[in-house]
Amino acid sequence: MIILPLPSPSIFNRWDSAGSLKQIIMSKLHFTTKHANAATVQHNWYVVDGTNQTVGRIASKIASVLRGKNKAYYTPHVDCGDYVIVINAEKVVFTGNKGEQKQYINFSGYPGGKKEEAAEDLLRRRPEVVMERAVKGMLPKNRLGRKMIKKLFVYAGANHPHTAQQPKDFKF
């Protein structure tokens, strides 16, 4: 509840010329917006278990945490996101026929340097890459996005070397 001081009598003299009482009171108030900056942002650590999770759905939630959209003081031009550790990346799943139909393409830049690989083959061979590419595609394509993707750590198994940071479990 906002408690406003009583307006001075001079406001009522300008009633007809200034418009509504709301406009007069709002002109007297001064609102300032607080923006996050590097000094005020606190970065937390979270662990996400990828067991039986859909790749796209878990990636969108991870990208949101990396951007900092789960915080009340989210500011688009500041890196206010958290660190995310994904474990059991080998156990993520694709829906429908995406495992066979989705193609991951790499191009070396040379003639004949285009390589295609099915999603289920890449998931079997390098499961970390599947999650990293899914999350990276959902982040901004600029300097800030490149800084955010560095806060993502993906591991195929259940073990990770970040126990010293005391990460919390992230529940969806």
Secondary structure, DSSP 8 states (H G I E B T S, - for coil): --------HHHHHTHHHH--HHHHHHHH---------TTT----EEEEE-TT-BHHHHHHHHHHHHHTTTSTT--TTS----EEEEE-GGG-B--TTHHHH-EEEEE-SSTT-EEEEEHHHHHHH-HHHHHHHHHHTTS-SSHHHHHHHTTEEE-SSS--S-GGG--EE---
